[in-house]
Amino acid sequence: MAFRFNFGNTAEDLEEKYNEKLTAENENRNNLKTAQEIKIQDITVANSAVTLQLSNGQTLDHVNADEVELATGRCQSEATCVAAQSDLVPNVYEGGLKIWECSVDLTEYLSSQQIALRGLRVLELGCGAGLPGIYAYKQGAAVDFQDYNEEVLKSVTIPNVHLNSNEEERKYMEERCHFYSGDWMSVQKLLEKQPECRYDLILTSETIYSTVSQGKLYSVMKALLKQEGNIM
């Protein structure tokens, strides 16, 4: 009997893995959600809010996801997710209505390290509730928010920015904040068309759960980050 290490790396195994990767990438391209900018209009102001207390004493408010009205049709993808008893459904609903722990951790890090954010251009990828981006916005940054799902931006992200803005800040929300829905690849193509498309800081937390998506996340970061910029 011939001896070999049981690594499974025969030529046939490698070819099979390569073909599986190509199939997954092709399926991913076919499932792209076209990018679009979501304008700040007809937003629903939350009836109640949950307050996040940061360790330095600052607070951020966010809508209670449990109270987001699914019946309006704005969050049908979450209904699909609930029906599947999952926090996400790939290429349908990417988990944006849930407050993920790492988004709170990233917000705490920005706050505790007193990172200078005023005047920076910031992009939050896979923003969901948008807490890290909103913190940067409150510190004087211009922030663009991206989420796969349009309904997440309309029902959660934009209302959250509104909750954390005073009357004067709300007058300039459309100048300092922009909101984009869609797949990372299509969002990258959309943003690259803009005259000023690069960012000083890119924020993201708990946005990657599939190896198939790693390439697109790396690509959008590389394309949109300034040469001297940072990613957190």
C-alpha positions in Angstrom: 0.0 0.0 0.0 1.4 3.4 -1.0 1.9 6.0 1.8 1.0 9.6 1.5 0.2 12.4 3.9 -3.6 12.8 4.1 -3.6 16.5 3.2 -6.1 15.9 0.3 -4.0 18.1 -2.0 -3.9 15.8 -5.1 -4.2 17.5 -8.5 -7.9 16.4 -8.6 -8.6 17.8 -5.2 -7.0 21.2 -6.1 -8.9 21.3 -9.4 -12.2 20.6 -7.6 -11.6 23.3 -5.0 -10.7 25.8 -7.8 -13.9 24.9 -9.7 -15.9 25.3 -6.5 -14.4 28.7 -6.0 -15.2 29.8 -9.5 -18.8 28.6 -9.2 -19.2 30.5 -5.9 -17.7 33.7 -7.4 -19.9 33.5 -10.5 -23.0 33.0 -8.3 -22.0 36.0 -6.3 -21.6 38.2 -9.3 -25.1 37.1 -10.5 -26.5 38.0 -7.2 -25.1 41.5 -7.0 -27.5 44.1 -5.7 -27.2 47.3 -7.7 -25.8 50.2 -5.8 -27.9 53.4 -5.3 -27.8 56.4 -3.1 -30.6 56.7 -0.6 -31.7 60.2 -0.2 -32.7 61.6 3.2 -36.4 62.1 2.7 -39.6 60.8 4.2 -37.7 59.3 7.1 -39.7 57.9 9.9 -38.6 59.5 13.2 -38.5 56.8 15.9 -41.1 56.9 18.6 -38.7 55.5 21.2 -34.9 55.1 21.3 -32.4 53.0 23.1 -29.4 54.9 24.6 -25.9 53.5 24.4 -23.7 54.7 27.2 -20.0 54.9 26.2 -17.3 54.5 28.8 -16.2 58.1 28.5 -19.7 59.3 29.4 -20.8 60.1 25.9 -24.1 58.6 24.6 -25.5 57.6 21.3 -29.2 56.9 20.6 -30.5 54.2 18.2 -33.9 52.9 17.3 -35.2 49.8 18.9 -35.0 47.2 16.2 -37.7 45.2 17.8 -40.1 48.1 17.2 -39.3 48.6 13.5 -42.6 48.0 11.7 -42.2 45.1 9.3 -45.8 45.7 8.1 -44.6 48.8 6.2 -42.8 46.7 3.7 -39.5 48.5 4.4 -38.1 45.5 6.2 -39.4 42.6 4.2 -36.0 41.1 4.1 -35.9 40.9 7.9 -39.2 39.0 7.8 -37.5 36.6 5.4 -34.7 36.2 7.8 -37.0 35.6 10.8 -38.8 33.0 8.8 -35.6 31.2 8.2 -34.7 31.5 11.9 -31.4 33.2 11.1 -29.6 36.5 11.7 -29.0 36.8 8.0 -29.8 35.3 4.6 -26.9 35.7 2.2 -27.6 38.0 -0.8 -31.1 38.8 0.7 -30.7 40.2 4.2 -27.2 40.9 5.7 -28.1 41.4 9.3 -28.3 45.2 9.4 -31.2 45.5 11.8 -29.3 43.9 14.6 -26.8 45.7 16.9 -23.7 43.5 16.6 -21.3 43.5 19.5 -18.3 44.5 17.5 -20.0 47.7 16.3 -20.3 48.7 19.9 -16.7 47.7 20.5 -15.5 49.8 17.6 -17.5 52.8 18.8 -16.0 52.3 22.2 -12.5 52.2 20.7 -12.9 55.4 18.7 -14.2 57.1 21.9 -11.7 55.7 24.4 -8.7 56.4 22.2 -9.9 60.0 21.5 -9.1 59.6 17.8 -9.2 62.9 16.0 -12.1 62.7 13.5 -13.1 66.3 12.8 -12.8 67.2 9.2 -12.1 63.7 8.0 -14.0 61.8 5.2 -15.2 58.6 6.7 -16.9 55.5 5.1 -18.6 52.9 7.1 -19.0 49.6 5.2 -21.8 47.2 6.2 -23.0 49.9 8.6 -26.4 48.5 9.8 -27.3 50.7 12.7 -24.2 52.9 11.9 -23.0 53.5 15.5 -19.3 53.9 14.6 -20.1 56.1 11.7 -22.5 58.2 13.8 -19.9 58.6 16.5 -17.5 59.9 13.8 -20.2 62.2 12.5 -20.8 63.6 16.0 -17.1 64.4 16.2 -17.2 66.5 13.1 -16.5 64.0 10.3 -18.3 63.8 7.0 -19.6 60.2 6.9 -20.9 58.0 4.1 -22.8 54.9 5.2 -23.1 51.7 3.2 -25.4 48.7 3.8 -26.4 45.9 1.5 -30.1 46.5 2.2 -31.9 49.7 1.3 -34.6 49.1 3.9 -32.0 49.0 6.7 -30.7 52.4 5.7 -34.3 53.8 5.5 -35.6 52.2 8.7 -32.6 52.2 11.0 -29.4 54.0 9.8 -30.9 57.3 8.7 -33.3 57.5 11.7 -30.3 56.9 13.9 -28.3 59.7 12.4 -31.4 61.9 12.9 -31.8 60.9 16.5 -28.2 61.9 17.2 -28.4 65.3 15.5 -29.6 68.5 17.0 -31.8 71.0 15.1 -28.8 72.8 13.7 -27.0 69.6 12.6 -30.2 68.4 10.9 -30.0 71.3 8.5 -26.7 70.0 7.1 -27.3 66.3 7.3 -27.5 65.9 3.5 -24.2 67.7 3.1 -22.3 65.7 5.8 -23.9 62.3 5.4 -24.7 60.1 2.4 -26.2 56.7 2.3 -25.6 53.9 -0.2 -27.2 50.5 -0.6 -26.0 47.6 -2.6 -23.3 45.0 -3.0 -19.7 46.1 -2.2 -18.6 45.6 -5.8 -21.4 47.8 -7.2 -21.0 50.4 -4.5 -17.3 50.6 -5.3 -18.1 51.3 -9.0 -20.7 53.9 -8.0 -18.4 55.8 -5.6 -15.4 55.7 -8.0 -17.4 57.9 -10.4 -17.5 60.7 -7.9 -14.9 63.5 -8.1 -13.8 63.0 -4.5 -14.1 59.3 -4.0 -11.4 58.5 -1.5 -11.7 58.4 2.3 -9.4 59.3 5.2 -10.9 56.5 7.3 -12.9 53.3 6.5 -14.8 51.7 9.4 -16.3 48.2 9.3 -17.2 45.6 12.0 -18.6 42.1 11.7 -19.2 42.5 8.0 -17.4 39.4 6.7 -18.6 35.9 7.3 -17.9 34.3 3.9 -14.6 33.7 2.1 -16.3 34.4 -1.2 -16.8 38.0 -0.1 -13.3 38.7 1.1 -12.0 39.7 -2.3 -14.8 42.3 -2.8 -14.2 43.8 0.7 -10.5 44.1 0.0 -11.1 45.6 -3.4 -13.5 48.3 -2.2 -11.1 49.2 0.7 -8.1 49.4 -1.6 -10.0 51.5 -4.2 -11.6 54.0 -1.9 -8.9 54.5 0.9 -6.6 57.5 0.6 -2.9 56.6 0.4 -2.3 57.9 3.9 -5.7 56.7 5.2 -6.6 54.1 7.9 -9.0 51.2 8.2 -10.6 50.2 11.5 
